[in-house]
Amino acid sequence: MKNLRFIPSRLAILSILLLALSFRSAAQQGAAQQGAAQRDTAPAHIGFIYPISSNGKQAASITNRFSLHVIAGLSKGETGVALAGVANVVKENAHGVHMAGVANVIGNDAGGAQLAGLANVTGNNADGAQLAGFANIVGHEAKGAQVAGFMNLAENAGAAQLAGFTNIARKNVKGAQVAGFLNKAGDVNVQIGGFANVAKKVRGVQLAGLINIADSSDYPIAIFNFIKNGEKSVAVTIDETMTGIVSFRSGGRVLYGIAGIGYNFRNNAKPMYAAEGGLGAHIRLGGPLRINLEAISHTLTDFDGGHYNKNSLRILPALKLGNGFEAFAGPTLNYVSYERENDYDFIKKYIWKNNSSKDFQGLFVGVNAGVQFLF
């Protein structure tokens, strides 16, 4: 009974081989009728692996409308559907749908959809969508969407690139790049990377878990943004809890990231150290005036179990003082939480308190002020 399990698969392989022999026999009869002229096209190419197929040793010089191979197929070109258990290898151009368990390898241009368990590799242009378990690699322009489990690589991308790890376009991307780790491009519309984005000109949002790098990007969203035509500064601030922070602020014309460390000067029982990170936006009013809007997550800790957590929205009118300095100050709306046994008394008046929760929670209005050096 155990051997019966293998009968269907054996029958399938034998059927494909018989089809291949039948097509090859028909092709040979057709060739005999046409004299010694060599075939350039075939309606179908059926086989096991080169040269065991209906096109035999001439497979590399024939363009097919339909191809089906148990392991791998070799052809000059494809104009319809090509299916292979392991790989489709096309020396020149391929149009239509190409599906392979491991790889589709096309020497020149590809039009239509390419689906592979491991990789799609195209020597020149790919006009249609590419879907691969590991990588899509295009020598020149990928005009359709590229979706890969690990990497997409092209010179230019005319649509979106989505990859589990990295997208790399050596020149420009007309769509969006979305990757779990890194995006790299010349000019691009949108970049979303789990760790970092690198580009020349970004027309829309550039979102990264840690770092954005660009020549021009007005809307970078990351803790660190190194924008050539943007703004970077070192700021010293103090708030209503007497916590002083030294922060690095970096971004583009509109959005910027904030990362800082500091110390609380009010709590005499134990030294408390501060860290904060967040996102800000510039609203320009003209001349030396502007408003900086900031959303911040802020933590105080004594490194001995005591934590004071604060999330803040800040509205900070700012005045440039010349020589790269800017002073700012304004109101803040703050939500705090900490373990009740710590009983921090930084704030006396709250506009809301939760007296029934395990941890203390409160909402209050505070103030933040500082000065920064712009460079």
C-alpha positions as CSV (number, residue, x, y, z in Angstrom):
1,M,0.0,0.0,0.0
2,K,2.9,2.4,0.8
3,N,4.2,2.2,-2.8
4,L,0.7,3.2,-4.1
5,R,1.4,6.8,-2.8
6,F,4.0,7.3,-5.5
7,I,1.9,6.1,-8.4
8,P,0.2,9.5,-9.1
9,S,3.5,11.4,-9.1
10,R,5.1,8.8,-11.3
11,L,2.2,8.8,-13.7
12,A,2.4,12.7,-13.9
13,I,6.1,12.6,-14.8
14,L,5.5,9.8,-17.3
15,S,2.6,11.7,-18.8
16,I,4.8,14.8,-19.3
17,L,7.6,12.7,-20.8
18,L,5.1,11.1,-23.2
19,L,3.7,14.5,-24.2
20,A,7.3,15.7,-24.8
21,L,8.0,12.8,-27.0
22,S,4.8,13.3,-28.9
23,F,5.5,17.0,-29.5
24,R,9.0,16.2,-30.5
25,S,7.8,13.5,-33.0
26,A,5.3,15.9,-34.4
27,A,8.0,18.6,-34.7
28,Q,10.3,16.2,-36.5
29,Q,7.6,15.3,-39.0
30,G,6.9,19.0,-39.6
31,A,10.6,19.7,-40.0
32,A,10.9,16.8,-42.5
33,Q,8.1,18.3,-44.6
34,Q,9.8,21.8,-44.6
35,G,13.1,20.4,-45.6
36,A,16.2,21.4,-43.7
37,A,14.8,24.8,-42.5
38,Q,15.2,25.3,-38.8
39,R,12.2,26.1,-36.6
40,D,12.1,29.5,-34.9
41,T,8.8,29.1,-33.0
42,A,6.8,26.3,-31.4
43,P,3.2,26.2,-30.1
44,A,4.4,24.2,-27.1
45,H,7.5,23.0,-25.4
46,I,7.0,20.0,-23.0
47,G,9.8,18.3,-21.2
48,F,11.8,17.1,-18.2
49,I,15.1,19.0,-18.3
50,Y,17.2,20.1,-21.3
51,P,17.6,18.4,-23.7
52,I,14.9,15.9,-22.7
53,S,12.0,17.9,-24.2
54,S,9.9,18.3,-27.3
55,N,12.4,20.8,-28.7
56,G,15.5,18.7,-27.9
57,K,18.9,20.2,-28.4
58,Q,17.4,23.0,-30.5
59,A,15.5,24.4,-27.4
60,A,17.8,27.4,-27.0
61,S,17.0,28.7,-30.5
62,I,13.2,28.3,-30.3
63,T,10.5,30.7,-29.0
64,N,7.5,29.0,-27.5
65,R,3.9,30.0,-26.8
66,F,3.6,27.5,-24.0
67,S,6.2,25.6,-21.9
68,L,5.9,23.0,-19.2
69,H,8.9,21.2,-17.6
70,V,9.2,18.9,-14.7
71,I,12.6,20.3,-13.6
72,A,13.8,23.1,-15.9
73,G,13.2,24.5,-19.4
74,L,15.5,26.3,-21.7
75,S,14.3,28.5,-24.6
76,K,15.2,31.4,-26.8
77,G,12.0,33.2,-25.9
78,E,8.5,32.8,-24.4
79,T,5.3,34.5,-25.5
80,G,2.6,32.9,-23.3
81,V,2.8,30.7,-20.2
82,A,6.0,29.0,-18.9
83,L,5.8,26.6,-16.0
84,A,8.7,24.7,-14.4
85,G,9.2,22.7,-11.2
86,V,12.6,24.3,-10.6
87,A,13.6,26.9,-13.3
88,N,12.6,28.7,-16.5
89,V,15.7,29.9,-18.4
90,V,15.0,32.2,-21.3
91,K,18.0,33.5,-23.4
92,E,16.3,36.5,-24.8
93,N,12.8,38.0,-24.2
94,A,9.8,36.5,-22.3
95,H,6.2,37.8,-22.3
96,G,3.3,36.4,-20.4
97,V,3.2,34.4,-17.1
98,H,6.3,32.6,-15.8
99,M,6.1,30.4,-12.8
100,A,9.0,28.4,-11.3
101,G,9.6,26.6,-8.0
102,V,13.0,28.1,-7.7
103,A,13.9,30.7,-10.3
104,N,12.9,32.5,-13.5
105,V,16.0,33.7,-15.4
106,I,15.5,35.9,-18.4
107,G,18.4,37.2,-20.4
108,N,16.8,40.4,-21.9
109,D,13.3,41.9,-21.4
110,A,10.4,40.4,-19.5
111,G,6.8,41.4,-19.9
112,G,4.0,40.1,-17.7
113,A,4.1,38.3,-14.3
114,Q,7.1,36.5,-12.9
115,L,6.5,34.2,-9.8
116,A,9.3,32.2,-8.3
117,G,9.9,30.4,-5.0
118,L,13.5,31.9,-4.8
119,A,14.3,34.5,-7.4
120,N,13.4,36.3,-10.5
121,V,16.4,37.6,-12.5
122,T,16.0,39.8,-15.6
123,G,18.9,41.1,-17.6
124,N,17.3,44.3,-18.9
125,N,13.7,45.5,-18.3
126,A,10.8,43.9,-16.5
127,D,7.5,45.4,-17.5
128,G,5.2,43.3,-15.2
129,A,5.0,42.4,-11.6
130,Q,7.7,40.2,-9.9
131,L,7.0,38.1,-6.9
132,A,9.8,36.0,-5.3
133,G,10.4,34.3,-2.0
134,F,13.9,35.7,-1.8
135,A,14.9,38.3,-4.4
136,N,13.9,40.1,-7.6
137,I,16.9,41.4,-9.6
138,V,16.5,43.6,-12.7
139,G,19.4,44.9,-14.8
140,H,17.8,48.1,-15.9
141,E,14.2,49.2,-15.2
142,A,11.5,47.3,-13.2
143,K,8.3,48.9,-14.5
144,G,6.0,46.8,-12.4
145,A,5.8,46.1,-8.7
146,Q,8.5,44.1,-7.1
147,V,7.6,42.0,-4.0
148,A,10.3,39.8,-2.4
149,G,10.9,38.1,0.9
150,F,14.4,39.5,1.2
151,M,15.6,41.9,-1.5
152,N,14.6,43.9,-4.6
153,L,17.3,45.3,-6.8
154,A,17.0,47.4,-10.0
155,E,18.5,50.4,-11.7
156,N,15.2,52.2,-11.9
157,A,11.8,51.2,-10.4
158,G,8.6,52.4,-12.1
159,A,6.3,51.1,-9.3
160,A,6.5,50.0,-5.7
161,Q,9.3,47.9,-4.2
162,L,8.3,45.8,-1.2
163,A,10.9,43.6,0.5
164,G,11.3,41.8,3.8
165,F,14.9,43.1,4.2
166,T,16.1,45.7,1.6
167,N,15.1,47.5,-1.6
168,I,17.9,49.0,-3.7
169,A,17.3,51.2,-6.8
170,R,20.6,52.5,-8.2
171,K,18.8,55.5,-9.7
172,N,15.1,56.5,-9.3
173,V,11.9,55.0,-7.9
174,K,8.5,56.3,-9.1
175,G,6.6,54.5,-6.5
176,A,7.2,53.6,-2.8
177,Q,9.9,51.6,-1.2
178,V,8.9,49.5,1.8
179,A,11.5,47.3,3.5
180,G,11.9,45.6,6.9
181,F,15.5,47.0,7.2
182,L,16.8,49.3,4.5
183,N,15.7,51.3,1.4
184,K,18.2,52.9,-0.9
185,A,17.3,55.0,-4.0
186,G,18.1,58.2,-6.0
187,D,14.8,60.1,-6.3
188,V,11.8,58.4,-4.7
189,N,8.2,59.2,-3.7
190,V,8.0,57.4,-0.3
191,Q,10.4,55.3,1.8
192,I,9.4,53.2,4.7
193,G,12.2,51.2,6.3
194,G,12.4,49.3,9.5
195,F,15.9,50.6,10.3
196,A,17.1,53.2,7.7
197,N,16.3,55.0,4.4
198,V,18.9,56.5,2.0
199,A,18.0,58.7,-1.0
200,K,18.8,61.8,-2.9
201,K,15.4,63.5,-3.2
202,V,12.3,62.3,-1.3
203,R,9.1,63.8,-2.5
204,G,6.8,62.5,0.3
205,V,7.3,60.8,3.6
206,Q,10.5,59.2,4.6
207,L,9.8,56.9,7.6
208,A,12.5,54.8,9.4
209,G,12.9,53.1,12.7
210,L,16.2,54.9,13.4
211,I,17.9,56.8,10.5
212,N,17.0,58.8,7.4
213,I,19.6,60.1,5.0
214,A,18.8,62.3,2.0
215,D,19.9,65.3,0.0
216,S,16.3,66.7,0.2
217,S,13.5,65.4,2.4
218,D,10.9,67.7,3.9
219,Y,9.0,65.0,5.8
220,P,11.6,62.6,7.4
221,I,10.2,60.6,10.4
222,A,13.0,59.0,12.5
223,I,15.0,59.7,15.6
224,F,18.0,60.7,13.5
225,N,17.6,62.5,10.1
226,F,20.7,63.6,8.1
227,I,19.2,65.8,5.4
228,K,21.6,67.8,3.3
229,N,19.4,70.8,2.8
230,G,17.6,70.3,6.2
231,E,18.3,71.5,9.7
232,K,20.3,70.0,12.7
233,S,20.6,71.5,16.2
234,V,21.8,70.9,19.7
235,A,19.3,72.1,22.3
236,V,19.3,72.6,26.1
237,T,15.8,72.6,27.6
238,I,14.1,72.6,31.0
239,D,10.5,71.8,32.0
240,E,8.1,72.2,35.0
241,T,9.7,69.2,36.9
242,M,13.2,70.9,36.8
243,T,14.5,68.3,34.4
244,G,17.2,69.6,32.1
245,I,17.7,67.9,28.7
246,V,20.5,68.1,26.2
247,S,19.0,66.9,22.9
248,F,20.0,66.5,19.2
249,R,17.3,67.6,16.8
250,S,17.6,66.7,13.1
251,G,15.3,66.8,10.1
252,G,14.0,68.5,7.0
253,R,12.2,71.7,6.2
254,V,9.0,70.6,8.1
255,L,9.5,67.5,10.2
256,Y,12.4,66.6,12.6
257,G,13.4,64.0,15.1
258,I,14.4,64.5,18.8
259,A,16.8,62.4,21.0
260,G,18.1,63.6,24.3
261,I,19.4,62.8,27.8
262,G,19.4,64.8,31.0
263,Y,19.1,65.0,34.8
264,N,16.4,66.1,37.2
265,F,17.4,68.8,39.6
266,R,14.4,68.7,42.0
267,N,14.3,65.1,43.4
268,N,16.8,65.2,46.3
269,A,16.0,61.7,47.6
270,K,17.7,59.9,44.7
271,P,19.5,61.1,41.6
272,M,17.2,60.7,38.6
273,Y,18.4,60.6,35.0
274,A,16.3,61.5,32.0
275,A,15.9,60.3,28.4
276,E,13.5,61.5,25.7
277,G,12.7,60.9,22.1
278,G,10.1,62.2,19.7
279,L,9.0,64.0,16.6
280,G,8.6,67.7,15.9
281,A,7.2,70.0,13.1
282,H,8.2,73.5,12.1
283,I,5.4,76.0,11.4
284,R,7.0,79.1,9.8
285,L,5.5,82.5,10.6
286,G,7.9,84.7,8.6
287,G,11.1,86.4,9.5
288,P,12.8,85.1,12.6
289,L,9.6,83.7,14.1
290,R,8.2,80.2,13.9
291,I,6.3,77.7,16.1
292,N,7.8,74.2,16.9
293,L,5.2,71.5,17.6
294,E,6.6,68.5,19.4
295,A,5.3,65.1,20.5
296,I,7.7,63.6,23.1
297,S,8.1,60.4,25.2
298,H,10.1,61.2,28.3
299,T,11.4,59.0,31.1
300,L,13.0,59.7,34.5
301,T,14.7,56.8,36.3
302,D,16.9,56.3,39.4
303,F,18.1,52.9,38.0
304,D,16.8,51.3,41.2
305,G,13.2,50.6,40.2
306,G,11.9,54.1,40.2
307,H,10.4,55.3,36.9
308,Y,8.5,58.5,36.0
309,N,7.0,58.3,32.5
310,K,5.6,61.3,30.7
311,N,4.2,61.8,27.2
312,S,3.9,65.4,26.1
313,L,2.5,67.6,23.4
314,R,4.4,70.9,23.2
315,I,3.6,74.2,21.5
316,L,6.8,76.2,21.4
317,P,7.0,79.7,19.8
318,A,10.6,80.3,18.7
319,L,12.7,83.3,17.9
320,K,16.0,83.2,15.9
321,L,18.6,85.3,17.6
322,G,21.2,85.3,14.9
323,N,24.5,83.5,14.6
324,G,22.6,80.2,14.5
325,F,20.9,80.5,17.9
326,E,17.1,80.1,18.6
327,A,15.2,80.6,21.9
328,F,11.8,79.0,22.5
329,A,9.3,78.5,25.3
330,G,5.7,77.5,25.5
331,P,2.9,75.4,27.2
332,T,2.8,71.6,27.2
333,L,0.0,69.0,27.8
334,N,1.4,66.1,29.7
335,Y,0.2,62.6,30.6
336,V,2.2,60.9,33.4
337,S,2.3,57.5,35.0
338,Y,4.3,55.9,37.8
339,E,4.0,53.4,40.6
340,R,2.0,54.9,43.5
341,E,4.6,53.9,46.1
342,N,7.1,56.2,44.5
343,D,4.8,59.2,45.3
344,Y,6.6,61.7,43.1
345,D,5.5,65.2,44.0
346,F,6.8,67.1,40.9
347,I,3.3,68.4,40.1
348,K,0.8,69.7,42.6
349,K,-2.2,70.5,40.4
350,Y,-3.7,68.1,37.8
351,I,-6.6,68.6,35.4
352,W,-7.3,64.9,35.7
353,K,-6.2,62.0,37.9
354,N,-7.0,58.3,38.0
355,N,-7.4,57.3,41.6
356,S,-8.5,53.8,41.0
357,S,-5.7,52.3,38.9
358,K,-2.7,50.4,40.2
359,D,-0.3,53.0,38.9
360,F,-0.8,56.7,39.3
361,Q,-2.0,58.4,36.1
362,G,-2.5,62.1,35.7
363,L,-2.9,64.9,33.1
364,F,-1.6,68.4,33.6
365,V,-0.5,71.5,31.9
366,G,3.2,72.4,32.1
367,V,5.9,74.4,30.4
368,N,9.0,73.8,28.4
369,A,11.7,76.3,27.5
370,G,15.2,76.2,25.9
371,V,17.7,77.5,23.5
372,Q,19.3,75.7,20.6
373,F,22.3,76.1,18.3
374,L,21.4,75.5,14.6
375,F,23.9,74.1,12.2
